[in-house]
Amino acid sequence: AKLQDVEAGQLCSVVEHGAGRRIRVELLPQSGVVGWLTTATKVEVLVIPVTKEEAEAQLHPRQPELVMLTVSPTGTTSGFWVELFMLETASFGDVKQALSDKLQRPEVVTKGRFVQRKGAASFSAIRDDELLGARRDLLFIGADLR
């Protein structure tokens, strides 16, 4: 690959800034292809500047991990909870369906919802299309989990 063959969306790492509107870039993933681009022409349209770490993450995305979730019904102090294993990229709707399947209770999907604490005694609902993200301990309301 050569620098003049840059394509739209090409990942690059800015190596140094030159005179005027020129930057020296290294094209990624073709490490070692280095050259100068004028920011007024090709760069704004064709090149996405990223760090090498960001480029690596885009070129080789990390596979989603299987994580353990703890689902506790709100309002109980008995220490009861349900454990589920889901991909970290799951939505709360996916978790609700898995919980319903595990407990063999269809009302978990139709009547229940996940919530988060908003103060000492109040909760706000979490939408089914929202992703889990880093949350692992979940609160559930509206359907019996036993």
OpenMM code with the backbone's topology and positions (N, CA, C; nanometers):
from openmm import Vec3, app, unit

residues = "ALA LYS LEU GLN ASP VAL GLU ALA GLY GLN LEU CYS SER VAL VAL GLU HIS GLY ALA GLY ARG ARG ILE ARG VAL GLU LEU LEU PRO GLN SER GLY VAL VAL GLY TRP LEU THR THR ALA THR LYS VAL GLU VAL LEU VAL ILE PRO VAL THR LYS GLU GLU ALA GLU ALA GLN LEU HIS PRO ARG GLN PRO GLU LEU VAL MET LEU THR VAL SER PRO THR GLY THR THR SER GLY PHE TRP VAL GLU LEU PHE MET LEU GLU THR ALA SER PHE GLY ASP VAL LYS GLN ALA LEU SER ASP LYS LEU GLN ARG PRO GLU VAL VAL THR LYS GLY ARG PHE VAL GLN ARG LYS GLY ALA ALA SER PHE SER ALA ILE ARG ASP ASP GLU LEU LEU GLY ALA ARG ARG ASP LEU LEU PHE ILE GLY ALA ASP LEU ARG".split()
positions = [
    Vec3(0.0840, -0.1184, 0.0000),
    Vec3(0.0000, 0.0000, 0.0000),
    Vec3(0.0878, 0.1238, 0.0000),
    Vec3(0.0389, 0.2262, -0.0673),
    Vec3(0.1115, 0.3523, -0.0750),
    Vec3(0.0231, 0.4633, -0.0225),
    Vec3(0.0851, 0.5692, 0.0232),
    Vec3(0.0111, 0.6793, 0.0813),
    Vec3(-0.0861, 0.7425, -0.0186),
    Vec3(-0.0496, 0.7468, -0.1458),
    Vec3(-0.1399, 0.8069, -0.2436),
    Vec3(-0.2649, 0.7208, -0.2673),
    Vec3(-0.2656, 0.5979, -0.2171),
    Vec3(-0.3807, 0.5093, -0.2336),
    Vec3(-0.4773, 0.5157, -0.1145),
    Vec3(-0.4700, 0.6227, -0.0351),
    Vec3(-0.5555, 0.6361, 0.0828),
    Vec3(-0.7019, 0.6312, 0.0410),
    Vec3(-0.7811, 0.5552, 0.1166),
    Vec3(-0.9233, 0.5412, 0.0880),
    Vec3(-1.0044, 0.6108, 0.1961),
    Vec3(-1.1284, 0.6403, 0.1664),
    Vec3(-1.2168, 0.7026, 0.2646),
    Vec3(-1.2262, 0.6154, 0.3882),
    Vec3(-1.2100, 0.6761, 0.5052),
    Vec3(-1.2196, 0.6027, 0.6301),
    Vec3(-1.0917, 0.5328, 0.6721),
    Vec3(-0.9843, 0.5518, 0.5974),
    Vec3(-0.8567, 0.4868, 0.6301),
    Vec3(-0.8111, 0.5308, 0.7688),
    Vec3(-0.7699, 0.4363, 0.8498),
    Vec3(-0.7186, 0.4684, 0.9819),
    Vec3(-0.5726, 0.5089, 0.9714),
    Vec3(-0.5348, 0.6129, 1.0489),
    Vec3(-0.3952, 0.6550, 1.0474),
    Vec3(-0.3567, 0.7056, 1.1848),
    Vec3(-0.2279, 0.7112, 1.2064),
    Vec3(-0.1733, 0.7684, 1.3280),
    Vec3(-0.0921, 0.8903, 1.2863),
    Vec3(-0.1196, 1.0066, 1.3474),
    Vec3(-0.0445, 1.1270, 1.3144),
    Vec3(0.0918, 1.1163, 1.3809),
    Vec3(0.1963, 1.1183, 1.2993),
    Vec3(0.3328, 1.1023, 1.3474),
    Vec3(0.3903, 1.2379, 1.3894),
    Vec3(0.3690, 1.3415, 1.3061),
    Vec3(0.4172, 1.4758, 1.3396),
    Vec3(0.3435, 1.5786, 1.2557),
    Vec3(0.3502, 1.7027, 1.3004),
    Vec3(0.2907, 1.8141, 1.2272),
    Vec3(0.4007, 1.8850, 1.1512),
    Vec3(0.3743, 1.9147, 1.0250),
    Vec3(0.4731, 1.9832, 0.9424),
    Vec3(0.4375, 2.1289, 0.9239),
    Vec3(0.5004, 2.1903, 0.8246),
    Vec3(0.4757, 2.3310, 0.7941),
    Vec3(0.3375, 2.3469, 0.7320),
    Vec3(0.2712, 2.4568, 0.7672),
    Vec3(0.1404, 2.4857, 0.7091),
    Vec3(0.0364, 2.3847, 0.7533),
    Vec3(-0.0346, 2.3282, 0.6563),
    Vec3(-0.1433, 2.2356, 0.6865),
    Vec3(-0.1047, 2.0913, 0.6557),
    Vec3(0.0224, 2.0609, 0.6683),
    Vec3(0.0681, 1.9256, 0.6369),
    Vec3(0.0908, 1.8471, 0.7654),
    Vec3(0.0542, 1.7195, 0.7610),
    Vec3(0.0807, 1.6290, 0.8728),
    Vec3(0.1461, 1.5033, 0.8180),
    Vec3(0.2325, 1.4457, 0.8976),
    Vec3(0.2962, 1.3187, 0.8601),
    Vec3(0.2170, 1.2088, 0.9287),
    Vec3(0.1685, 1.1129, 0.8515),
    Vec3(0.0835, 1.0077, 0.9058),
    Vec3(0.1415, 0.8709, 0.8761),
    Vec3(0.1053, 0.7763, 0.9602),
    Vec3(0.1351, 0.6349, 0.9366),
    Vec3(0.0017, 0.5671, 0.9150),
    Vec3(-0.0137, 0.5023, 0.8018),
    Vec3(-0.1392, 0.4339, 0.7728),
    Vec3(-0.1483, 0.3058, 0.8538),
    Vec3(-0.2649, 0.2776, 0.9029),
    Vec3(-0.2889, 0.1564, 0.9810),
    Vec3(-0.3939, 0.0739, 0.9097),
    Vec3(-0.3918, -0.0542, 0.9046),
    Vec3(-0.3031, -0.1451, 0.9737),
    Vec3(-0.1714, -0.1700, 0.8999),
    Vec3(-0.1470, -0.1050, 0.7852),
    Vec3(-0.0222, -0.1275, 0.7108),
    Vec3(0.0900, -0.0499, 0.7786),
    Vec3(0.1293, -0.0948, 0.8956),
    Vec3(0.2341, -0.0273, 0.9707),
    Vec3(0.3578, -0.0132, 0.8841),
    Vec3(0.4186, 0.1041, 0.8895),
    Vec3(0.5377, 0.1287, 0.8100),
    Vec3(0.5102, 0.2158, 0.6894),
    Vec3(0.3834, 0.2312, 0.6485),
    Vec3(0.3504, 0.3197, 0.5376),
    Vec3(0.3332, 0.4589, 0.5959),
    Vec3(0.4349, 0.5433, 0.5750),
    Vec3(0.4379, 0.6767, 0.6341),
    Vec3(0.4520, 0.7789, 0.5231),
    Vec3(0.3835, 0.8916, 0.5372),
    Vec3(0.3980, 0.9974, 0.4377),
    Vec3(0.3281, 1.1240, 0.4830),
    Vec3(0.3394, 1.2279, 0.4010),
    Vec3(0.2816, 1.3580, 0.4330),
    Vec3(0.1486, 1.3756, 0.3621),
    Vec3(0.0512, 1.4321, 0.4318),
    Vec3(-0.0775, 1.4678, 0.3718),
    Vec3(-0.1043, 1.6144, 0.4015),
    Vec3(-0.1714, 1.6808, 0.3090),
    Vec3(-0.2120, 1.8187, 0.3316),
    Vec3(-0.3519, 1.8162, 0.3904),
    Vec3(-0.3677, 1.8759, 0.5071),
    Vec3(-0.4969, 1.8672, 0.5762),
    Vec3(-0.6078, 1.9361, 0.4995),
    Vec3(-0.5755, 2.0284, 0.4117),
    Vec3(-0.6792, 2.0970, 0.3357),
    Vec3(-0.7393, 2.0082, 0.2280),
    Vec3(-0.6705, 1.9006, 0.1914),
    Vec3(-0.7215, 1.8161, 0.0836),
    Vec3(-0.7650, 1.6805, 0.1355),
    Vec3(-0.6773, 1.5849, 0.1329),
    Vec3(-0.7145, 1.4471, 0.1623),
    Vec3(-0.7581, 1.4221, 0.3062),
    Vec3(-0.6939, 1.4823, 0.4028),
    Vec3(-0.7146, 1.4446, 0.5417),
    Vec3(-0.8578, 1.4658, 0.5876),
    Vec3(-0.9157, 1.5837, 0.5608),
    Vec3(-1.0498, 1.6123, 0.6107),
    Vec3(-1.1546, 1.5200, 0.5501),
    Vec3(-1.1307, 1.4740, 0.4292),
    Vec3(-1.2286, 1.3911, 0.3613),
    Vec3(-1.2001, 1.2422, 0.3778),
    Vec3(-1.0737, 1.2043, 0.3778),
    Vec3(-1.0390, 1.0640, 0.3661),
    Vec3(-0.9842, 0.9971, 0.4911),
    Vec3(-0.9157, 1.0698, 0.5759),
    Vec3(-0.8409, 1.0057, 0.6829),
    Vec3(-0.9040, 1.0353, 0.8184),
    Vec3(-0.9170, 0.9315, 0.8995),
    Vec3(-0.9670, 0.9454, 1.0358),
    Vec3(-0.8474, 0.9322, 1.1286),
    Vec3(-0.8027, 1.0417, 1.1914),
    Vec3(-0.6855, 1.0295, 1.2800),
    Vec3(-0.7231, 0.9597, 1.4106),
    Vec3(-0.6463, 0.8584, 1.4468),
    Vec3(-0.6684, 0.7844, 1.5708),
    Vec3(-0.5337, 0.7474, 1.6302),
    Vec3(-0.5342, 0.7139, 1.7583),
    Vec3(-0.4120, 0.6611, 1.8177),
    Vec3(-0.3957, 0.5167, 1.7731),
    Vec3(-0.2774, 0.4623, 1.7906),
    Vec3(-0.2557, 0.3224, 1.7529),
    Vec3(-0.3443, 0.2290, 1.8343),
    Vec3(-0.3686, 0.2640, 1.9626),
    Vec3(-0.4530, 0.1806, 2.0473),
    Vec3(-0.5983, 0.1812, 1.9976),
    Vec3(-0.6475, 0.3002, 1.9579),
    Vec3(-0.7835, 0.3098, 1.9049),
    Vec3(-0.7962, 0.2328, 1.7740),
    Vec3(-0.6944, 0.2437, 1.6893),
    Vec3(-0.6961, 0.1707, 1.5623),
    Vec3(-0.6968, 0.0212, 1.5868),
    Vec3(-0.6160, -0.0246, 1.6815),
    Vec3(-0.6106, -0.1675, 1.7151),
    Vec3(-0.7468, -0.2158, 1.7633),
    Vec3(-0.8126, -0.1342, 1.8450),
    Vec3(-0.9453, -0.1718, 1.8955),
    Vec3(-1.0476, -0.1791, 1.7829),
    Vec3(-1.0370, -0.0892, 1.6843),
    Vec3(-1.1297, -0.0921, 1.5718),
    Vec3(-1.1008, -0.2069, 1.4761),
    Vec3(-0.9718, -0.2343, 1.4557),
    Vec3(-0.9339, -0.3404, 1.3624),
    Vec3(-0.9554, -0.4794, 1.4209),
    Vec3(-0.9375, -0.4931, 1.5520),
    Vec3(-0.9519, -0.6213, 1.6191),
    Vec3(-1.0405, -0.6019, 1.7417),
    Vec3(-1.1710, -0.5863, 1.7194),
    Vec3(-1.2585, -0.5599, 1.8337),
    Vec3(-1.2572, -0.6760, 1.9332),
    Vec3(-1.2651, -0.6399, 2.0601),
    Vec3(-1.2676, -0.7391, 2.1673),
    Vec3(-1.4008, -0.8130, 2.1628),
    Vec3(-1.3948, -0.9425, 2.1815),
    Vec3(-1.5158, -1.0233, 2.1833),
    Vec3(-1.5923, -0.9972, 2.3129),
    Vec3(-1.7258, -0.9883, 2.3068),
    Vec3(-1.8034, -0.9674, 2.4291),
    Vec3(-1.7812, -1.0829, 2.5271),
    Vec3(-1.7745, -1.0494, 2.6548),
    Vec3(-1.7511, -1.1498, 2.7577),
    Vec3(-1.8823, -1.1959, 2.8195),
    Vec3(-1.8807, -1.3191, 2.8652),
    Vec3(-1.9913, -1.3736, 2.9416),
    Vec3(-1.9736, -1.3263, 3.0853),
    Vec3(-2.0772, -1.2616, 3.1410),
    Vec3(-2.0671, -1.2069, 3.2764),
    Vec3(-2.1800, -1.2622, 3.3627),
    Vec3(-2.1543, -1.2650, 3.4930),
    Vec3(-2.2572, -1.3102, 3.5867),
    Vec3(-2.3350, -1.1899, 3.6363),
    Vec3(-2.4673, -1.2000, 3.6293),
    Vec3(-2.5564, -1.0957, 3.6786),
    Vec3(-2.6285, -1.1466, 3.8019),
    Vec3(-2.6497, -1.0581, 3.8962),
    Vec3(-2.7272, -1.0898, 4.0154),
    Vec3(-2.8532, -1.0054, 4.0115),
    Vec3(-2.9686, -1.0712, 4.0035),
    Vec3(-3.0970, -1.0011, 3.9970),
    Vec3(-3.1656, -1.0174, 4.1318),
    Vec3(-3.1938, -0.9052, 4.1971),
    Vec3(-3.2601, -0.9065, 4.3281),
    Vec3(-3.3939, -0.8365, 4.3172),
    Vec3(-3.4973, -0.8943, 4.3779),
    Vec3(-3.6252, -0.8231, 4.3812),
    Vec3(-3.6151, -0.7035, 4.4764),
    Vec3(-3.6783, -0.5929, 4.4404),
    Vec3(-3.6757, -0.4759, 4.5288),
    Vec3(-3.7661, -0.5015, 4.6484),
    Vec3(-3.7336, -0.4380, 4.7591),
    Vec3(-3.8192, -0.4465, 4.8770),
    Vec3(-3.8021, -0.5708, 4.9611),
    Vec3(-3.7061, -0.6575, 4.9280),
    Vec3(-3.6853, -0.7762, 5.0113),
    Vec3(-3.5539, -0.7644, 5.0859),
    Vec3(-3.5528, -0.8126, 5.2048),
    Vec3(-3.4294, -0.8131, 5.2839),
    Vec3(-3.3892, -0.9562, 5.3180),
    Vec3(-3.4506, -1.0521, 5.2484),
    Vec3(-3.4257, -1.1926, 5.2804),
    Vec3(-3.2952, -1.2455, 5.2211),
    Vec3(-3.2297, -1.1668, 5.1396),
    Vec3(-3.1064, -1.2140, 5.0780),
    Vec3(-3.1315, -1.3041, 4.9586),
    Vec3(-3.2501, -1.3015, 4.9020),
    Vec3(-3.2839, -1.3833, 4.7854),
    Vec3(-3.2405, -1.3108, 4.6582),
    Vec3(-3.1802, -1.3858, 4.5640),
    Vec3(-3.1443, -1.3309, 4.4345),
    Vec3(-3.1386, -1.4433, 4.3332),
    Vec3(-3.1352, -1.4060, 4.2060),
    Vec3(-3.1227, -1.5011, 4.0958),
    Vec3(-2.9961, -1.4650, 4.0191),
    Vec3(-2.9164, -1.5652, 3.9875),
    Vec3(-2.7951, -1.5426, 3.9096),
    Vec3(-2.8186, -1.5838, 3.7651),
    Vec3(-2.7712, -1.5020, 3.6732),
    Vec3(-2.7796, -1.5295, 3.5300),
    Vec3(-2.6430, -1.5064, 3.4678),
    Vec3(-2.6152, -1.5775, 3.3612),
    Vec3(-2.4945, -1.5537, 3.2836),
    Vec3(-2.5372, -1.5035, 3.1466),
    Vec3(-2.4893, -1.3843, 3.1115),
    Vec3(-2.5267, -1.3197, 2.9856),
    Vec3(-2.4026, -1.2557, 2.9250),
    Vec3(-2.4096, -1.2276, 2.7949),
    Vec3(-2.3032, -1.1507, 2.7320),
    Vec3(-2.3139, -1.0065, 2.7798),
    Vec3(-2.2013, -0.9420, 2.7999),
    Vec3(-2.2007, -0.8052, 2.8502),
    Vec3(-2.2662, -0.7063, 2.7541),
    Vec3(-2.2895, -0.7464, 2.6309),
    Vec3(-2.3523, -0.6603, 2.5316),
    Vec3(-2.5041, -0.6757, 2.5280),
    Vec3(-2.5608, -0.7556, 2.6174),
    Vec3(-2.7053, -0.7814, 2.6187),
    Vec3(-2.7831, -0.6563, 2.6599),
    Vec3(-2.9058, -0.6493, 2.6134),
    Vec3(-2.9957, -0.5421, 2.6563),
    Vec3(-3.0733, -0.5901, 2.7785),
    Vec3(-3.1364, -0.4970, 2.8476),
    Vec3(-3.2168, -0.5359, 2.9627),
    Vec3(-3.3367, -0.6203, 2.9194),
    Vec3(-3.3860, -0.5999, 2.7981),
    Vec3(-3.4921, -0.6852, 2.7447),
    Vec3(-3.4448, -0.8289, 2.7290),
    Vec3(-3.3209, -0.8460, 2.6813),
    Vec3(-3.2621, -0.9799, 2.6690),
    Vec3(-3.2495, -1.0460, 2.8063),
    Vec3(-3.2057, -0.9674, 2.9047),
    Vec3(-3.1895, -1.0207, 3.0407),
    Vec3(-3.3248, -1.0599, 3.0978),
    Vec3(-3.4255, -0.9769, 3.0731),
    Vec3(-3.5596, -1.0063, 3.1237),
    Vec3(-3.6125, -1.1362, 3.0626),
    Vec3(-3.5896, -1.1557, 2.9333),
    Vec3(-3.6334, -1.2790, 2.8673),
    Vec3(-3.5595, -1.4001, 2.9227),
    Vec3(-3.4289, -1.3879, 2.9447),
    Vec3(-3.3503, -1.4977, 3.0010),
    Vec3(-3.3963, -1.5303, 3.1430),
    Vec3(-3.4285, -1.4277, 3.2191),
    Vec3(-3.4791, -1.4471, 3.3555),
    Vec3(-3.6128, -1.5193, 3.3521),
    Vec3(-3.6999, -1.4798, 3.2612),
    Vec3(-3.8299, -1.5455, 3.2445),
    Vec3(-3.8125, -1.6924, 3.2055),
    Vec3(-3.7221, -1.7180, 3.1136),
    Vec3(-3.6959, -1.8561, 3.0700),
    Vec3(-3.6399, -1.9404, 3.1838),
    Vec3(-3.5467, -1.8848, 3.2592),
    Vec3(-3.4848, -1.9593, 3.3684),
    Vec3(-3.5871, -1.9945, 3.4760),
    Vec3(-3.6724, -1.8990, 3.5103),
    Vec3(-3.7714, -1.9202, 3.6167),
    Vec3(-3.9002, -1.9845, 3.5665),
    Vec3(-3.9125, -1.9957, 3.4347),
    Vec3(-4.0342, -2.0475, 3.3710),
    Vec3(-4.1559, -1.9672, 3.4175),
    Vec3(-4.1429, -1.8364, 3.4124),
    Vec3(-4.2481, -1.7433, 3.4517),
    Vec3(-4.2646, -1.6372, 3.3417),
    Vec3(-4.3636, -1.6524, 3.2551),
    Vec3(-4.3831, -1.5554, 3.1464),
    Vec3(-4.4182, -1.4149, 3.1968),
    Vec3(-4.4741, -1.4048, 3.3174),
    Vec3(-4.5118, -1.2725, 3.3705),
    Vec3(-4.3891, -1.1853, 3.3998),
    Vec3(-4.2723, -1.2456, 3.4084),
    Vec3(-4.1506, -1.1674, 3.4285),
    Vec3(-4.1321, -1.0712, 3.3111),
    Vec3(-4.1605, -1.1186, 3.1886),
    Vec3(-4.1466, -1.0346, 3.0698),
    Vec3(-4.2604, -0.9338, 3.0604),
    Vec3(-4.3825, -0.9776, 3.0881),
    Vec3(-4.4980, -0.8912, 3.0663),
    Vec3(-4.5219, -0.7899, 3.1775),
    Vec3(-4.4926, -0.8271, 3.3022),
    Vec3(-4.5232, -0.7391, 3.4149),
    Vec3(-4.4009, -0.6782, 3.4823),
    Vec3(-4.2870, -0.7433, 3.4716),
    Vec3(-4.1693, -0.6992, 3.5456),
    Vec3(-4.0870, -0.5957, 3.4717),
    Vec3(-4.0024, -0.5282, 3.5485),
    Vec3(-3.9087, -0.4332, 3.4888),
    Vec3(-3.7883, -0.4154, 3.5811),
    Vec3(-3.6779, -0.3810, 3.5184),
    Vec3(-3.5574, -0.3503, 3.5942),
    Vec3(-3.5624, -0.2045, 3.6351),
    Vec3(-3.5111, -0.1777, 3.7554),
    Vec3(-3.5111, -0.0413, 3.8074),
    Vec3(-3.3742, -0.0087, 3.8653),
    Vec3(-3.3516, 0.1196, 3.8862),
    Vec3(-3.2309, 0.1635, 3.9555),
    Vec3(-3.2717, 0.2590, 4.0668),
    Vec3(-3.1938, 0.2595, 4.1726),
    Vec3(-3.2244, 0.3447, 4.2886),
    Vec3(-3.2086, 0.4913, 4.2526),
    Vec3(-3.3049, 0.5701, 4.2999),
    Vec3(-3.2998, 0.7161, 4.2882),
    Vec3(-3.3305, 0.7716, 4.4259),
    Vec3(-3.2332, 0.7663, 4.5135),
    Vec3(-3.2557, 0.8123, 4.6502),
    Vec3(-3.2779, 0.6948, 4.7430),
    Vec3(-3.3197, 0.7262, 4.8648),
    Vec3(-3.3326, 0.6234, 4.9683),
    Vec3(-3.4488, 0.5280, 4.9440),
    Vec3(-3.5608, 0.5777, 4.8926),
    Vec3(-3.6791, 0.4917, 4.8815),
    Vec3(-3.7474, 0.4984, 4.7460),
    Vec3(-3.6813, 0.5535, 4.6448),
    Vec3(-3.7464, 0.5627, 4.5141),
    Vec3(-3.6589, 0.4975, 4.4064),
    Vec3(-3.7264, 0.4600, 4.2972),
    Vec3(-3.6611, 0.3899, 4.1868),
    Vec3(-3.7027, 0.4528, 4.0551),
    Vec3(-3.6196, 0.4351, 3.9541),
    Vec3(-3.6582, 0.4736, 3.8182),
    Vec3(-3.6395, 0.3515, 3.7288),
    Vec3(-3.7301, 0.3378, 3.6331),
    Vec3(-3.7285, 0.2217, 3.5436),
    Vec3(-3.6125, 0.2309, 3.4448),
    Vec3(-3.5630, 0.1139, 3.4063),
    Vec3(-3.4602, 0.1029, 3.3028),
    Vec3(-3.5289, 0.0471, 3.1785),
    Vec3(-3.5106, 0.1139, 3.0659),
    Vec3(-3.5745, 0.0704, 2.9408),
    Vec3(-3.5208, -0.0649, 2.8954),
    Vec3(-3.6059, -0.1440, 2.8327),
    Vec3(-3.5650, -0.2766, 2.7839),
    Vec3(-3.4581, -0.2694, 2.6753),
    Vec3(-3.4541, -0.1594, 2.5996),
    Vec3(-3.3553, -0.1506, 2.4917),
    Vec3(-3.2208, -0.0962, 2.5395),
    Vec3(-3.2115, -0.0603, 2.6666),
    Vec3(-3.0858, -0.0113, 2.7221),
    Vec3(-2.9896, -0.1290, 2.7409),
    Vec3(-2.8606, -0.1050, 2.7144),
    Vec3(-2.7596, -0.2103, 2.7266),
    Vec3(-2.7090, -0.2207, 2.8696),
    Vec3(-2.6653, -0.3416, 2.9063),
    Vec3(-2.6141, -0.3653, 3.0415),
    Vec3(-2.4958, -0.2761, 3.0759),
    Vec3(-2.4019, -0.2663, 2.9853),
    Vec3(-2.2805, -0.1917, 3.0149),
    Vec3(-2.2037, -0.2609, 3.1262),
    Vec3(-2.1628, -0.1855, 3.2270),
    Vec3(-2.0833, -0.2404, 3.3371),
    Vec3(-2.1688, -0.2862, 3.4547),
    Vec3(-2.3007, -0.2733, 3.4448),
    Vec3(-2.3876, -0.3112, 3.5570),
    Vec3(-2.3962, -0.4628, 3.5715),
    Vec3(-2.3811, -0.5103, 3.6948),
    Vec3(-2.3865, -0.6538, 3.7221),
    Vec3(-2.4876, -0.6882, 3.8303),
    Vec3(-2.5155, -0.5969, 3.9210),
    Vec3(-2.6139, -0.6181, 4.0274),
    Vec3(-2.7399, -0.5411, 3.9899),
    Vec3(-2.8471, -0.6155, 3.9627),
    Vec3(-2.9688, -0.5557, 3.9079),
    Vec3(-3.0844, -0.5671, 4.0060),
    Vec3(-3.1714, -0.4671, 4.0038),
    Vec3(-3.2934, -0.4675, 4.0866),
    Vec3(-3.4128, -0.4889, 3.9950),
    Vec3(-3.5083, -0.5706, 4.0424),
    Vec3(-3.6248, -0.6079, 3.9613),
    Vec3(-3.7526, -0.5845, 4.0430),
    Vec3(-3.8569, -0.5399, 3.9728),
    Vec3(-3.9842, -0.5127, 4.0382),
    Vec3(-4.0988, -0.5535, 3.9451),
    Vec3(-4.2120, -0.5887, 4.0042),
    Vec3(-4.3322, -0.6115, 3.9252),
    Vec3(-4.3721, -0.7561, 3.9047),
    Vec3(-4.2847, -0.8504, 3.9284),
    Vec3(-4.3164, -0.9917, 3.9116),
    Vec3(-4.2379, -1.0719, 4.0153),
    Vec3(-4.2987, -1.1801, 4.0602),
    Vec3(-4.2360, -1.2658, 4.1608),
    Vec3(-4.1202, -1.3444, 4.0977),
    Vec3(-4.0070, -1.3443, 4.1620),
    Vec3(-3.8888, -1.4153, 4.1094),
    Vec3(-3.8665, -1.5506, 4.1757),
    Vec3(-3.9546, -1.5899, 4.2652),
    Vec3(-3.9352, -1.7186, 4.3349),
    Vec3(-3.9968, -1.8328, 4.2585),
] * unit.nanometer
topology = app.Topology()
chain = topology.addChain("A")
for resn in residues:
    res = topology.addResidue(resn, chain)
    for name in ("N", "CA", "C"):
        topology.addAtom(name, app.Element.getBySymbol(name[0]), res)
